[in-house]
Amino acid sequence: MRASLNKEVFRLALPSILANITIPLVGIVDTAIAGHTPQTAAIGGIAIGSMLFDLLYLNFGFLRVGTAGLTAQAYGKEQVDKNIHVDAARILVQSVGVALAASLLILLLQWVFLRVSMALIPCSQEVSDFATTYFYIRIWAAPATLSLMVFRGWFIGMQNTMATMLIDLVVNVSNMLFSWLLAIYTPLGAMGVAYGTLIAQYLGLATALFLLLFKYDNRVRLIADKAVIRAAFQRENIKRMFVLNGNLFVRSLCFLVIYVGFTSIASKYGDTELAVSSIMMKLFMLFSYLIDGFAYAGEALTGRFVGEANPQELHRTVRILFLWTLLVGGACALIYGVFAEPLVSLMTNHQEIILASRPYFIWLVLMPIISCLAFLWDGVFIGLTAGDKLRNAMILAALSFVIFYVALQPFCGIQALYIAYFAHLLARTIYLTIVWIGIKAK
C-alpha cells in the first residue's frame, strides 16, 4: 500500500507543479509587453493594478481552500458507498453560489475599493490613470475568477488535479497570448493586457464547465435536482460551510498583514532595498510553487481518508508527504545555495541591486527548509477542514511577524524584516505540528 500511496501522491502533485510553472511566466510576459509599448506608465500601472487584484482576491482564497477540503471528504464517503454522489454536487452548488454572490458584491463596491486603494498608493498621475483604467476593465472578470477558485478546489477534492492543470494552462497560456496580440497588434496598446486577462479568465471558466460536463455528468444531473438545491441551502449545511469559510477568511487577512507588511516595511529602507526584497520574495514564491503540488495532494488525500474514516491511511499519507516535502525542500536549499547570485542576476542587471542582495542569500537557503512543513501542514489541515486550527496558526504567525520585527529592528535594521518573515513560518509549523500530535494521540 505504501508504494501505491507514493504513486497517488505524485499523480496528484505533479500536474499542480507543472501548472504552477506557468504562473510566474504570466507576470513576466505582462511586464515585457508593457515595456515594449509607447506608454511609459504602462509597467507601473499594470504592476499597481495587478497588486490591487492580488489583494482583492486573496481575501476570497477560502473559496478554493474550503471547497477542496469539503469535497475531498465527500469523495472519501463515495469510496465507501458508491451510490453517494449528492454531497459533492451539493458542495459545488453551495460554493458557486457564494462565488457569484461575492462577485456581485465586488462589482457593486468596485469604485469604493479602487478609490480607497489608490489613495493609499503613492504614484504619478499618469501611472494612477493607467492603473484605474486597467482595474475597471479587469474587474469584470470577477465572476469567472471567483468561480474558477471553486472549480479548482472542487476538482482537487475529487482527486483530479489533472483538471486543475488543464484549467491553469488554458488561463495562463491564453492570458499571455491574448495580452500580446491585443497590446501589440491593436490600438489598445498596453491596455490590451487587461483585456487579455479578462478573456483568459472566461476561457478558463468555459474549460472548467466542459471538464465538469465531460467527466462528471452524474453530478451535473444532480445539480439540477431540486432536492440537491434545497440541501445546498439547508441551515445545517450552510452553517458548516460559512463557519469553515469564515475561519479561512480570517486566515487570509493574516496573510495580508504579513505579505503587504513585508513590502511596505521594505519600501521605507529605500528603492534599492525595496527592489531586493521584491526579488527575494519572488524567489521565495518560486519554491512555494513546487511545494504547493504536495500541499494540494495533501488536501485531496487527507480529506479523502477522513471521508473514508480510515485513520491508518491518513497517518501513512501524512508521513509520505512529509518525506517528499523535506526532500524537495533540501534539494531547493542546495540549488539556492549554489545559484543564489545567478538567480538574482536573471531578475535584474543592476549591479547595485545584485550587490545589495548578497547579505540576504542565507535566507534563500533557509527558506525551503523552514517553510516546506508550514506549506504542507496547510494542505493537511485543509483536508481535515480544520479551519479553526488554520485560523489560529495564522493569527499566531501574524503576531510573530509583527513582534519579531518591532523587537529586532533597532538592533538588526532591515534584517529584522527577514527574521520576522521566517518567524511567522516557524510559528505556523510549530503550532500545527503540536495540533497534529494531539490529533494522532486520540
C-alpha positions as CSV (number, residue, x, y, z in Angstrom):
1,M,0.0,0.0,0.0
2,R,2.9,2.3,0.7
3,A,4.1,2.1,-3.0
4,S,0.5,2.8,-4.2
5,L,0.3,5.8,-1.9
6,N,3.6,7.2,-3.2
7,K,2.2,6.8,-6.7
8,E,-1.0,8.5,-5.7
9,V,0.9,11.4,-4.1
10,F,2.8,12.1,-7.3
11,R,-0.3,11.6,-9.5
12,L,-1.9,14.4,-7.6
13,A,1.2,16.6,-7.1
14,L,2.9,16.6,-10.5
15,P,0.0,18.2,-12.5
16,S,-0.2,21.1,-10.0
17,I,3.6,21.6,-10.1
18,L,3.6,21.7,-13.9
19,A,0.7,24.2,-13.9
20,N,2.4,26.4,-11.3
21,I,5.4,26.8,-13.5
22,T,3.3,28.9,-15.9
23,I,2.2,31.3,-13.1
24,P,5.4,33.5,-12.9
25,L,5.6,33.5,-16.7
26,V,2.3,35.5,-16.9
27,G,3.7,38.3,-14.8
28,I,7.0,38.3,-16.8
29,V,5.2,38.4,-20.1
30,D,2.8,41.1,-19.0
31,T,5.7,43.3,-17.8
32,A,7.6,42.6,-21.1
33,I,4.6,43.5,-23.2
34,A,4.1,46.8,-21.3
35,G,7.8,47.5,-21.6
36,H,7.6,47.3,-25.4
37,T,4.7,49.7,-25.9
38,P,5.0,53.5,-26.2
39,Q,3.1,54.1,-22.9
40,T,5.8,54.8,-20.4
41,A,3.4,54.5,-17.5
42,A,2.2,51.0,-18.5
43,I,4.7,49.0,-16.4
44,G,3.9,50.8,-13.2
45,G,0.2,50.9,-14.0
46,I,0.0,47.2,-14.6
47,A,2.1,46.5,-11.5
48,I,-0.3,48.5,-9.3
49,G,-3.4,47.2,-11.0
50,S,-2.2,43.6,-10.6
51,M,-1.4,44.2,-7.0
52,L,-4.9,45.5,-6.3
53,F,-6.4,42.3,-7.7
54,D,-3.9,40.2,-5.7
55,L,-5.1,42.0,-2.5
56,L,-8.7,41.7,-3.5
57,Y,-8.8,38.0,-4.5
58,L,-6.5,36.9,-1.6
59,N,-9.5,37.6,0.7
60,F,-11.5,35.1,-1.3
61,G,-9.0,32.3,-1.2
62,F,-11.4,30.4,1.1
63,L,-13.5,29.6,-2.0
64,R,-10.8,27.2,-3.3
65,V,-9.5,26.0,0.1
66,G,-12.8,25.4,1.8
67,T,-14.3,23.7,-1.3
68,A,-11.3,21.4,-1.7
69,G,-11.5,20.1,1.9
70,L,-15.3,19.6,2.0
71,T,-15.3,17.9,-1.5
72,A,-12.4,15.6,-0.6
73,Q,-14.3,14.3,2.4
74,A,-17.4,13.9,0.2
75,Y,-15.2,11.9,-2.3
76,G,-14.0,9.7,0.6
77,K,-17.6,8.9,1.5
78,E,-18.3,7.9,-2.1
79,Q,-15.4,5.4,-1.9
80,V,-17.2,3.7,1.0
81,D,-20.6,3.8,-0.7
82,K,-20.5,4.1,-4.5
83,N,-24.2,5.2,-4.6
84,I,-23.5,8.5,-2.7
85,H,-23.0,11.4,-5.1
86,V,-25.2,14.1,-3.5
87,D,-22.7,15.6,-1.2
88,A,-20.1,16.5,-3.9
89,A,-22.9,18.0,-6.1
90,R,-24.3,20.0,-3.1
91,I,-20.9,21.4,-2.2
92,L,-20.4,22.6,-5.8
93,V,-23.8,24.3,-5.8
94,Q,-23.1,26.0,-2.5
95,S,-19.6,27.2,-3.3
96,V,-20.5,28.5,-6.8
97,G,-23.5,30.3,-5.2
98,V,-21.1,32.0,-2.7
99,A,-18.7,32.9,-5.5
100,L,-21.3,34.5,-7.6
101,A,-22.7,36.5,-4.7
102,A,-19.2,37.6,-3.8
103,S,-18.7,38.7,-7.4
104,L,-21.8,40.8,-7.3
105,L,-20.6,42.5,-4.1
106,I,-17.2,43.2,-5.7
107,L,-18.8,44.7,-8.8
108,L,-21.1,46.9,-6.7
109,L,-18.2,48.1,-4.5
110,Q,-15.5,48.4,-7.1
111,W,-15.5,52.2,-7.1
112,V,-15.1,52.4,-3.3
113,F,-12.3,49.7,-3.3
114,L,-10.4,51.4,-6.0
115,R,-10.7,55.0,-4.6
116,V,-9.5,53.9,-1.1
117,S,-6.7,51.8,-2.5
118,M,-5.3,54.4,-4.9
119,A,-5.5,57.0,-2.1
120,L,-3.0,54.8,-0.1
121,I,-0.6,54.2,-3.0
122,P,1.9,57.0,-3.9
123,C,2.4,57.1,-7.7
124,S,2.3,59.6,-10.5
125,Q,-0.9,60.8,-12.0
126,E,-0.1,59.0,-15.3
127,V,0.5,55.7,-13.6
128,S,-2.6,56.2,-11.4
129,D,-4.8,56.8,-14.5
130,F,-3.4,53.7,-16.3
131,A,-4.0,51.6,-13.2
132,T,-7.5,52.9,-12.8
133,T,-8.5,52.1,-16.4
134,Y,-6.8,48.6,-16.1
135,F,-8.8,48.0,-12.9
136,Y,-12.1,48.9,-14.4
137,I,-11.6,46.6,-17.3
138,R,-10.3,43.6,-15.5
139,I,-12.8,43.8,-12.6
140,W,-15.5,42.3,-15.0
141,A,-13.6,39.0,-14.8
142,A,-14.6,38.7,-11.1
143,P,-17.4,36.2,-11.6
144,A,-15.1,33.9,-13.7
145,T,-12.1,34.4,-11.3
146,L,-14.0,33.5,-8.2
147,S,-15.9,30.7,-9.8
148,L,-12.6,29.2,-11.0
149,M,-11.4,29.2,-7.4
150,V,-14.4,27.0,-6.6
151,F,-13.8,24.7,-9.6
152,R,-10.1,24.3,-8.8
153,G,-10.9,23.4,-5.2
154,W,-13.7,21.0,-6.3
155,F,-11.5,19.2,-8.8
156,I,-8.7,18.8,-6.2
157,G,-11.2,17.4,-3.7
158,M,-12.3,14.9,-6.4
159,Q,-8.7,13.8,-6.7
160,N,-8.4,15.3,-10.2
161,T,-5.5,17.7,-10.3
162,M,-5.2,17.0,-14.0
163,A,-8.3,19.0,-14.5
164,T,-6.9,21.9,-12.5
165,M,-3.7,21.7,-14.5
166,L,-5.7,22.0,-17.8
167,I,-7.6,24.9,-16.4
168,D,-4.5,26.7,-15.3
169,L,-2.7,26.0,-18.6
170,V,-5.7,27.4,-20.6
171,V,-5.9,30.5,-18.3
172,N,-2.2,31.3,-18.3
173,V,-1.3,30.5,-21.9
174,S,-4.4,32.3,-23.3
175,N,-3.6,35.2,-20.9
176,M,-0.1,35.6,-22.4
177,L,-1.3,35.0,-26.0
178,F,-4.2,37.5,-26.0
179,S,-2.4,40.1,-24.0
180,W,0.4,40.0,-26.6
181,L,-1.9,40.1,-29.6
182,L,-4.1,42.9,-28.2
183,A,-1.3,45.0,-26.9
184,I,1.0,44.8,-29.9
185,Y,-1.4,44.4,-32.9
186,T,-4.4,46.5,-31.9
187,P,-4.9,50.2,-31.0
188,L,-5.4,49.1,-27.3
189,G,-1.7,49.3,-26.7
190,A,-0.7,48.2,-23.2
191,M,-4.3,48.2,-22.1
192,G,-4.6,45.0,-24.2
193,V,-3.0,43.2,-21.2
194,A,-6.2,43.9,-19.2
195,Y,-8.5,42.6,-21.9
196,G,-6.2,39.6,-22.4
197,T,-6.6,38.7,-18.7
198,L,-10.4,39.2,-18.9
199,I,-10.7,36.9,-21.9
200,A,-8.4,34.3,-20.3
201,Q,-10.5,34.1,-17.1
202,Y,-13.7,33.3,-19.1
203,L,-11.9,30.8,-21.3
204,G,-10.7,29.1,-18.1
205,L,-14.3,29.1,-16.8
206,A,-15.5,27.5,-20.1
207,T,-12.8,24.9,-19.7
208,A,-13.9,24.1,-16.2
209,L,-17.5,23.7,-17.3
210,F,-16.5,21.5,-20.2
211,L,-14.5,19.2,-17.9
212,L,-17.3,19.1,-15.4
213,L,-19.8,18.0,-18.1
214,F,-17.3,15.6,-19.7
215,K,-16.1,13.8,-16.6
216,Y,-18.9,14.3,-14.0
217,D,-22.2,14.1,-15.9
218,N,-23.7,12.2,-13.0
219,R,-23.1,15.2,-10.7
220,V,-24.3,17.6,-13.3
221,R,-27.6,15.8,-13.4
222,L,-27.8,16.1,-9.6
223,I,-27.0,19.8,-9.7
224,A,-30.3,20.4,-11.5
225,D,-32.2,18.3,-8.9
226,K,-34.4,20.4,-6.6
227,A,-33.6,18.2,-3.6
228,V,-29.9,18.9,-4.1
229,I,-30.5,22.6,-4.4
230,R,-32.6,22.6,-1.3
231,A,-30.0,20.6,0.6
232,A,-27.3,23.1,-0.6
233,F,-29.1,25.8,1.3
234,Q,-30.3,24.0,4.3
235,R,-29.4,25.7,7.5
236,E,-27.0,23.0,8.8
237,N,-25.1,22.7,5.5
238,I,-24.8,26.4,5.1
239,K,-23.7,26.9,8.7
240,R,-20.9,24.3,8.3
241,M,-19.6,26.0,5.1
242,F,-19.8,29.5,6.5
243,V,-18.1,28.6,9.7
244,L,-15.3,27.0,7.8
245,N,-15.0,29.8,5.2
246,G,-15.2,32.4,8.0
247,N,-12.2,30.9,9.7
248,L,-10.4,30.7,6.4
249,F,-11.2,34.4,5.6
250,V,-9.6,35.4,8.9
251,R,-6.6,33.3,7.8
252,S,-6.5,35.3,4.5
253,L,-6.5,38.6,6.4
254,C,-3.5,37.5,8.4
255,F,-1.7,36.6,5.2
256,L,-2.3,40.2,4.0
257,V,-0.8,41.5,7.2
258,I,2.4,39.6,6.5
259,Y,2.8,40.0,2.8
260,V,1.6,43.6,2.5
261,G,3.6,44.4,5.6
262,F,6.8,42.9,4.2
263,T,6.6,45.1,1.1
264,S,5.5,48.2,2.9
265,I,8.3,47.9,5.5
266,A,10.9,47.2,2.9
267,S,9.9,50.4,1.0
268,K,10.9,52.5,4.0
269,Y,14.5,51.5,3.5
270,G,14.8,53.0,0.0
271,D,14.4,51.9,-3.6
272,T,17.3,49.5,-3.7
273,E,16.2,47.6,-0.6
274,L,12.7,47.6,-1.9
275,A,13.9,46.1,-5.2
276,V,16.0,43.5,-3.3
277,S,13.0,42.5,-1.1
278,S,10.8,42.2,-4.2
279,I,13.3,39.8,-5.8
280,M,13.8,37.8,-2.6
281,M,10.0,37.4,-2.3
282,K,9.7,36.2,-5.9
283,L,12.4,33.6,-5.3
284,F,10.7,32.6,-2.1
285,M,7.5,32.1,-4.1
286,L,9.2,30.2,-6.8
287,F,10.0,27.5,-4.3
288,S,6.4,27.5,-3.0
289,Y,5.1,26.6,-6.4
290,L,6.9,23.3,-6.1
291,I,5.7,22.5,-2.6
292,D,2.1,23.6,-3.4
293,G,1.8,20.5,-5.6
294,F,2.4,18.3,-2.5
295,A,0.1,20.5,-0.4
296,Y,-2.7,20.0,-2.9
297,A,-2.1,16.3,-2.8
298,G,-2.3,16.6,1.0
299,E,-5.7,18.4,0.7
300,A,-7.1,15.7,-1.6
301,L,-5.8,12.6,0.2
302,T,-6.3,13.8,3.8
303,G,-9.9,14.8,3.0
304,R,-10.5,11.5,1.2
305,F,-9.3,9.3,4.1
306,V,-11.2,11.4,6.6
307,G,-14.3,10.8,4.5
308,E,-13.5,7.1,4.3
309,A,-13.0,7.0,8.1
310,N,-9.6,5.5,7.5
311,P,-7.1,6.9,10.1
312,Q,-4.4,4.3,9.2
313,E,-4.1,5.5,5.6
314,L,-4.5,9.1,6.8
315,H,-1.4,8.9,9.0
316,R,0.6,7.0,6.4
317,T,-0.2,9.6,3.8
318,V,1.0,12.4,6.1
319,R,4.3,10.6,6.7
320,I,4.9,10.1,3.0
321,L,4.0,13.7,2.2
322,F,6.4,14.9,4.8
323,L,9.2,12.7,3.5
324,W,8.8,14.0,-0.1
325,T,8.4,17.6,1.1
326,L,11.6,17.5,3.1
327,L,13.5,16.0,0.2
328,V,12.2,18.7,-2.2
329,G,13.0,21.4,0.4
330,G,16.5,20.1,0.9
331,A,17.1,20.0,-2.9
332,C,15.8,23.5,-3.4
333,A,18.0,24.8,-0.5
334,L,21.0,23.3,-2.2
335,I,20.1,24.9,-5.5
336,Y,19.6,28.3,-3.9
337,G,22.9,27.9,-2.0
338,V,24.8,27.3,-5.3
339,F,22.9,29.6,-7.7
340,A,21.7,32.4,-5.5
341,E,23.5,35.2,-7.3
342,P,22.8,33.9,-10.8
343,L,19.1,33.7,-10.0
344,V,19.1,37.3,-8.8
345,S,21.0,38.3,-11.9
346,L,18.3,36.8,-14.0
347,M,15.8,39.2,-12.5
348,T,17.9,42.4,-12.7
349,N,21.1,43.6,-14.4
350,H,21.6,46.5,-11.9
351,Q,24.8,45.8,-10.1
352,E,23.9,47.8,-7.0
353,I,20.8,45.6,-6.5
354,I,22.8,42.4,-7.0
355,L,25.4,43.5,-4.5
356,A,22.8,44.7,-2.1
357,S,21.1,41.3,-2.2
358,R,24.1,39.3,-1.1
359,P,23.5,39.7,2.7
360,Y,20.2,38.0,2.2
361,F,21.3,34.9,0.4
362,I,21.3,33.0,3.6
363,W,17.5,33.4,3.8
364,L,17.2,31.9,0.3
365,V,19.0,28.8,1.5
366,L,16.9,28.6,4.7
367,M,13.6,29.4,3.0
368,P,12.9,25.9,1.6
369,I,14.0,24.1,4.8
370,I,12.0,26.3,7.2
371,S,8.8,26.8,5.1
372,C,8.2,23.4,3.5
373,L,6.5,22.0,6.5
374,A,4.4,25.1,7.0
375,F,3.1,24.8,3.5
376,L,2.4,21.1,3.7
377,W,0.6,21.4,7.1
378,D,-1.8,23.9,5.4
379,G,-2.7,21.2,2.9
380,V,-3.2,18.5,5.5
381,F,-5.4,20.7,7.7
382,I,-7.4,21.9,4.7
383,G,-8.2,18.3,4.0
384,L,-9.2,17.9,7.7
385,T,-11.5,21.0,7.2
386,A,-9.9,22.2,10.5
387,G,-10.5,25.9,9.6
388,D,-10.2,27.0,13.3
389,K,-6.7,25.5,13.5
390,L,-5.6,27.2,10.3
391,R,-7.0,30.4,11.6
392,N,-5.3,30.2,14.9
393,A,-2.0,29.3,13.2
394,M,-2.1,32.4,11.0
395,I,-3.1,34.7,13.8
396,L,-0.1,33.4,15.8
397,A,2.0,33.8,12.7
398,A,1.0,37.4,12.0
399,L,1.6,38.3,15.7
400,S,5.0,36.6,15.5
401,F,5.8,38.6,12.3
402,V,4.9,42.0,14.0
403,I,6.5,41.2,17.3
404,F,9.8,40.0,15.9
405,Y,10.2,42.9,13.6
406,V,9.4,45.5,16.2
407,A,11.7,43.9,18.8
408,L,14.7,43.3,16.5
409,Q,14.5,46.3,14.1
410,P,16.5,48.7,16.4
411,F,19.4,46.1,16.5
412,C,19.2,44.4,13.1
413,G,17.8,47.1,10.7
414,I,16.1,45.6,7.6
415,Q,17.5,42.1,8.5
416,A,14.8,42.2,11.2
417,L,12.2,42.1,8.4
418,Y,13.6,38.8,7.1
419,I,13.9,37.3,10.6
420,A,10.2,38.3,11.2
421,Y,9.1,36.7,8.0
422,F,10.8,33.4,8.9
423,A,9.5,33.6,12.5
424,H,5.9,33.6,11.1
425,L,6.8,30.4,9.1
426,L,8.2,28.7,12.2
427,A,5.2,29.8,14.3
428,R,2.8,28.1,11.8
429,T,4.9,24.9,11.6
430,I,5.3,24.5,15.4
431,Y,1.6,25.3,16.2
432,L,0.2,22.9,13.6
433,T,2.7,20.2,14.4
434,I,1.6,20.3,18.1
435,V,-2.1,20.2,17.0
436,W,-1.4,17.2,14.7
437,I,0.4,15.3,17.5
438,G,-2.8,15.9,19.6
439,I,-5.0,14.6,16.8
440,K,-2.8,11.5,16.3
441,A,-3.0,10.7,20.0
442,K,-6.8,10.5,20.0
